Amino acid sequence: QVQLVESGGGLVQAGGSLRLSCAPSRSIFRINLMGWYRQAPGKQRELVAVISSGGSTNYADSVKGRFTISRDNAKNTVYLEMNSLKPEDTAVYYCNLNVPGSVVYWGQGTQVTVSS
């Protein structure tokens, strides 16, 4: 019943910034972990960043210091601020919401392309 709507992807030059956002089409009563994954051509999907309901965060080593994940619980929205983008950040980015009962929702993916 729930769809995750992503926005903010696009084409930027190396060193630039983008801000991704993701929110469910309908309000969700409780959301535990919220995160962002990405998948580049020929690569497996990998975790980029995750944030708990309490605000604790974790990042892939490749994006530490450059990306920031945040959430607005009132809006059921998760954000990913990406700074100092590199060509190797090019991928389809997917948001992910985990709710009680081992239920996981995925966004449709948004393309991020970083040119050199």
N, C-alpha and C positions, 0 to 999 in steps of 0.2 A: 504493500500500500504506500510505502514511503519511498520517495525519490530524493536523491541528493543532487542539488543544483550547484555546479561549480562555475566560477567566473574568474577572470583576471589573467588568463594565459595570453600569450602573444609572442611577438618577435622583438628581441632586444639585442643590442650590441654587448659584447663582453664588457663587464664592469658596470652594467646597468642594473636596474632593479625592477621587480614586479611584486605585486601583492595578490595572492590568490585567496579566494573565499569560497566557503562551502556551507550550505544550509539545507536542511530537509524541507521538502515541500509541505509537510505538516509538522506541527509541533510534536516533539517527543518528550514524554514526561521525565525520563531519566536517561542520561547518557554518561557512560563511564569514560573509557578512553576515546579520544579523537586523534586522528593522525593523518599524515600525508605519505603516500607512496609514489614512486615513479618507475616508469619502465621505458628504457631507451631501446631503439631497434637492435635486435639480436641479443638483448640482455634480459635477465630475469627481473621481475618486479622486486624492488627493494624499499625498505622502510627509510623514509627521509627524516621524519620527526613525529613525535607522539606527545600528547599532553593528557594528563589525568584530570578527573573531575576536581581534584584539589589544586591543580595548577602545576604539578610536577612535570618536567619536560625531559625528553631525551632526544638526541640527534645522532644521525649518522656522522661518522668521523669526517666524511668528505664535505659536510656542510656546516660543521660547527664554527661559530664565530661569524657566519655569513647569513644564515637563515634564522628566523625567529617564528615559532609557532605560538599562537594565542587563541583564546576562545572567549566568546561572549555567551554565557549560559542563558541569559534572558532571551537571546535571539537564536539559540541553538546553532550558533555559527562558529566555525573554526577558520582561522586565517593562517596563511604562511607568507611572511614577508621575506623576500629573497633579495639580498644585496650582493654586490660584487659578483655578479653572475659570470660563469665560465661556460665555454662551449660544451664541456662535459656535463653540464647541468641540463642539456637538451634532452627532453623526454616528455612523455605523457604523464601528467601528474594526476593522481587519484586521491580523493579524500575518503576517509574511512571513519565510521562511527560504530562503536561497540556499546551495546545496551545489555541490561540484565537479561539472563536467560540464554547467553551464548549466541545472541543474534548480532549479525554484522551487516552493515549497510555500506555500499560502495557508490561513489560518484561515477559519472559517465566518462570522466577523464577530460583534462584540458591540456592542450599542447603548449609547451614552453620551448621556444627555439632561441638559442643564444648564438649569434654570429661572431666570428672572430675578426 
